[in-house]
Amino acid sequence: LLLDNPSQVGSVSVTVKVLDVNDNAPEFARFYEAFVCENTKAGQLIQTVSAIDRDDPQEGQHFYYSLAPEAANNPNFTLRDNQGN
């Protein structure tokens, strides 16, 4: 046992710095403002949005989109993820 021989016991201080790997939350790629006309047809595309995460390389990002719970059951709005961020 090492504890039986004090000459073989040592200690050292170690400092560990944890870096935040996600300093920036995902955000829309730009400001979006959508307008819906009164003659818009059912199923018509209204807006396409894109997101970015400044912490990740562009090719490594994939975001999943969903409607807010209060809008999820509204038949007037649907959301389609085109798998392209």
C-alpha positions as CSV (number, residue, x, y, z in Angstrom):
1,L,0.0,0.0,0.0
2,L,1.2,3.5,-0.9
3,L,-0.3,4.9,2.3
4,D,2.2,2.7,4.3
5,N,5.1,4.7,2.9
6,P,4.7,8.5,3.2
7,S,7.5,9.1,0.8
8,Q,5.4,7.7,-2.0
9,V,2.4,9.9,-1.3
10,G,2.0,13.2,-3.1
11,S,-0.6,15.8,-4.0
12,V,-1.0,18.4,-6.7
13,S,-3.6,21.1,-7.3
14,V,-5.4,20.9,-10.6
15,T,-7.6,23.7,-12.1
16,V,-10.2,22.7,-14.6
17,K,-11.8,25.4,-16.7
18,V,-15.1,24.4,-18.3
19,L,-15.9,26.3,-21.5
20,D,-19.4,26.8,-22.5
21,V,-19.7,25.0,-25.9
22,N,-23.0,26.7,-26.7
23,D,-22.5,30.3,-26.1
24,N,-25.1,31.3,-28.7
25,A,-28.6,29.8,-28.9
26,P,-30.0,29.0,-32.3
27,E,-31.6,32.0,-34.0
28,F,-33.4,32.8,-37.2
29,A,-30.9,33.5,-40.0
30,R,-32.5,36.9,-40.6
31,F,-35.6,39.0,-39.5
32,Y,-38.8,37.5,-40.9
33,E,-42.1,39.3,-41.3
34,A,-44.9,37.5,-43.0
35,F,-48.1,38.9,-44.5
36,V,-51.2,36.8,-45.4
37,C,-53.6,38.2,-47.9
38,E,-57.3,37.6,-47.6
39,N,-57.3,35.7,-51.0
40,T,-54.6,33.2,-49.9
41,K,-55.5,29.7,-50.9
42,A,-55.5,26.7,-48.6
43,G,-52.1,25.0,-48.6
44,Q,-50.3,28.0,-50.1
45,L,-46.8,28.6,-48.9
46,I,-46.7,31.8,-46.8
47,Q,-43.1,31.9,-45.4
48,T,-39.9,29.9,-45.5
49,V,-37.6,30.4,-42.5
50,S,-34.0,29.4,-41.8
51,A,-32.0,29.2,-38.6
52,I,-28.4,29.3,-37.6
53,D,-26.3,28.5,-34.6
54,R,-23.1,30.5,-34.4
55,D,-21.5,27.8,-32.3
56,D,-21.7,25.1,-34.9
57,P,-20.3,24.8,-38.4
58,Q,-22.9,25.5,-41.1
59,E,-22.7,21.9,-42.5
60,G,-23.1,20.4,-39.0
61,Q,-26.4,22.1,-38.1
62,H,-29.9,20.6,-38.3
63,F,-32.8,22.2,-36.7
64,Y,-36.3,20.8,-36.1
65,Y,-39.3,23.1,-36.3
66,S,-42.7,22.8,-34.7
67,L,-45.6,25.0,-34.0
68,A,-46.1,26.3,-30.5
69,P,-48.5,24.1,-28.5
70,E,-51.3,26.7,-28.6
71,A,-51.1,26.8,-32.4
72,A,-50.5,23.1,-33.0
73,N,-54.2,22.3,-33.2
74,N,-55.2,25.3,-35.3
75,P,-56.4,24.0,-38.7
76,N,-55.5,27.4,-40.3
77,F,-51.7,26.9,-39.9
78,T,-49.4,24.0,-40.8
79,L,-45.6,23.7,-40.6
80,R,-43.5,21.6,-42.9
81,D,-39.8,20.9,-42.1
82,N,-38.0,20.8,-45.5
83,Q,-34.9,19.2,-43.8
84,G,-32.7,22.1,-44.8
85,N,-32.5,24.3,-41.7
